[in-house]
Amino acid sequence: MKMVVQKMTSSRIIFQRGLHGANKKLDSLIRVNHAGELGADRIYAGQMAVLGNSSVGPKIKHMWEQEKVHRNKFEQLITQNRVRPSLLFPLWHCAGYVLGAGTALMGPKAAMACTVAVETVIVEHYNDQLRDLMDDPEADKELLETIKKFRDEEQEHHDCGIDHGAEQAPFYDALTKVIKTGCKVAIEVAKRV
């Protein structure tokens, strides 16, 4: 990997990586979104494995197809910007699938409660990123539009979950609280690791 010296301060040298001048903030943004979209892809894969032939199967499949597009885009951005993926990639892969399949085994409404919980956190996360990007006059406009589009699709997934009985799931409040907390912790870890 080609390293470019950006500037020297006292005895400290600060490096900037990559062909496109990627920085730590951009690296973190791409890394966490890649990890999150991988997790979402695996959640829907787990739900489809259990509920694919049920009445909610077509809805889950539609949401999964969108998540695959999201994941592919962030995989492209990882490569394009020479960003190191999360070191916990195997954990996000397995945890997402277990969460999806586990909630689906509890029934379609619990699977939809999982979707509502995850997408609530992701929409908030994308909104935070959008605010940061809009405050930066140097922000990548294509990245900004990508995140807006994905945020809107995640909101659609949330609304689909509500429309398909998520709030009627057994222990909805407790279930969604645990999932939301797990998602928030995963986001903070994936930003760094």
C-alpha positions in Angstrom: 0.0 0.0 0.0 1.4 3.4 -1.0 1.8 5.8 1.9 1.8 9.6 1.4 3.2 11.9 4.0 0.5 14.5 4.6 2.2 16.8 7.1 4.8 16.9 9.9 4.2 18.3 13.3 7.1 18.4 15.8 8.6 15.0 15.7 5.4 13.3 14.7 4.5 12.3 11.1 0.9 12.0 10.1 0.1 9.6 7.2 -2.8 9.7 4.9 -3.6 6.4 3.1 -5.0 5.4 -0.2 -5.3 6.7 -3.7 -8.2 8.9 -2.9 -6.8 10.5 0.3 -9.0 8.5 2.6 -8.9 9.6 6.2 -9.7 8.0 9.5 -13.3 9.4 9.6 -14.0 8.1 6.1 -12.4 4.8 6.9 -14.6 4.5 10.0 -17.7 5.4 8.1 -17.1 2.9 5.4 -16.0 0.2 7.7 -19.0 0.4 10.1 -21.5 0.6 7.2 -19.9 -2.4 5.5 -20.1 -4.4 8.8 -23.7 -3.3 9.4 -24.8 -4.2 5.9 -23.1 -7.5 6.2 -25.0 -8.1 9.5 -28.3 -7.1 7.9 -27.7 -9.4 4.9 -27.1 -12.3 7.3 -30.1 -11.4 9.4 -32.4 -11.7 6.4 -30.6 -14.8 5.2 -31.4 -16.4 8.6 -35.0 -15.2 8.4 -35.4 -16.6 4.9 -34.0 -20.0 6.0 -36.8 -20.3 8.5 -39.7 -18.2 7.0 -38.9 -18.3 3.3 -42.0 -20.4 2.5 -44.3 -18.5 4.9 -46.7 -15.7 4.1 -43.9 -13.1 5.0 -41.3 -14.9 2.9 -41.8 -12.6 -0.1 -41.4 -9.4 2.0 -38.3 -10.8 3.7 -36.9 -11.7 0.3 -37.5 -8.2 -1.0 -35.8 -6.6 2.0 -32.9 -9.1 1.7 -32.4 -8.2 -2.0 -32.1 -4.5 -1.0 -29.6 -5.4 1.8 -27.5 -7.3 -0.7 -27.2 -4.2 -2.9 -26.2 -2.2 0.2 -23.6 -4.7 1.2 -22.2 -4.9 -2.4 -21.9 -1.1 -2.5 -20.0 -0.9 0.7 -17.8 -3.8 -0.4 -17.0 -1.7 -3.5 -16.3 1.3 -1.3 -14.0 -0.8 0.9 -11.9 -1.7 -2.1 -12.1 1.7 -3.9 -11.0 3.6 -0.8 -8.6 0.9 0.5 -10.4 0.7 3.8 -9.6 -2.3 6.1 -12.8 -4.2 6.8 -13.8 -4.9 10.4 -11.6 -7.4 12.0 -14.8 -8.9 13.5 -16.1 -9.8 10.1 -16.7 -13.4 11.1 -18.6 -12.3 14.2 -20.9 -10.0 12.2 -21.5 -12.8 9.7 -22.5 -15.4 12.4 -24.3 -13.1 14.8 -26.5 -11.7 12.0 -27.5 -15.1 10.9 -28.2 -16.4 14.4 -30.2 -13.2 15.2 -32.3 -13.6 12.0 -32.9 -17.3 12.3 -33.4 -17.1 16.1 -36.1 -14.5 15.9 -37.7 -16.2 12.9 -38.0 -19.4 15.0 -40.0 -17.4 17.5 -42.4 -16.6 14.7 -43.1 -14.1 11.9 -44.0 -11.3 14.3 -40.8 -11.8 16.2 -38.8 -11.7 13.0 -40.5 -8.5 12.1 -39.8 -7.1 15.6 -36.1 -7.9 14.9 -36.4 -5.9 11.6 -38.0 -3.0 13.4 -35.4 -2.9 16.1 -32.4 -3.2 13.7 -33.7 -0.7 11.2 -34.6 1.8 13.9 -31.0 1.9 15.0 -29.7 1.9 11.4 -31.9 4.8 10.3 -30.6 6.8 13.3 -27.0 5.8 12.5 -27.4 6.8 8.8 -29.1 10.1 9.9 -26.1 10.9 12.1 -23.7 10.2 9.3 -25.7 12.4 6.9 -25.6 15.3 9.3 -21.8 14.9 9.6 -21.4 14.7 5.8 -23.7 17.7 5.1 -21.6 19.8 7.5 -18.5 19.0 5.6 -18.1 21.1 2.4 -15.5 18.5 1.2 -17.9 15.6 1.6 -18.2 13.1 -1.2 -21.6 13.9 -2.8 -21.9 10.3 -4.2 -21.4 8.8 -0.8 -24.0 11.3 0.6 -26.6 10.2 -1.9 -25.8 6.5 -1.4 -26.4 6.9 2.4 -29.6 8.8 1.8 -30.9 6.2 -0.5 -30.0 3.3 1.8 -31.4 5.2 4.9 -34.7 5.5 3.0 -34.8 1.8 2.2 -34.0 0.9 5.8 -36.9 3.1 6.8 -39.1 1.1 4.4 -37.9 -2.1 6.1 -38.8 -0.7 9.5 -42.3 0.3 8.2 -42.8 -3.1 6.6 -42.0 -4.7 10.0 -44.6 -2.6 11.7 -47.2 -3.3 9.0 -46.6 -7.1 9.4 -47.3 -7.2 13.1 -43.9 -6.6 14.8 -45.5 -4.8 17.7 -47.7 -7.9 18.4 -44.7 -10.1 18.9 -44.4 -11.7 22.4 -42.3 -9.5 24.6 -41.9 -6.9 21.9 -40.6 -4.2 24.1 -37.9 -6.4 25.8 -37.0 -8.1 22.5 -36.5 -4.8 20.6 -34.7 -3.2 23.5 -32.1 -6.0 23.6 -31.7 -6.0 19.8 -31.3 -2.2 19.7 -28.7 -2.3 22.4 -26.8 -5.0 20.6 -26.9 -3.0 17.4 -25.6 0.2 19.1 -22.7 -1.7 20.7 -21.9 -3.4 17.3 -21.8 0.0 15.6 -19.4 1.4 18.1 -17.1 -1.6 17.9 -17.2 -1.8 14.1 -16.1 1.9 13.8 -12.8 1.0 15.5 -12.2 -2.7 15.0 
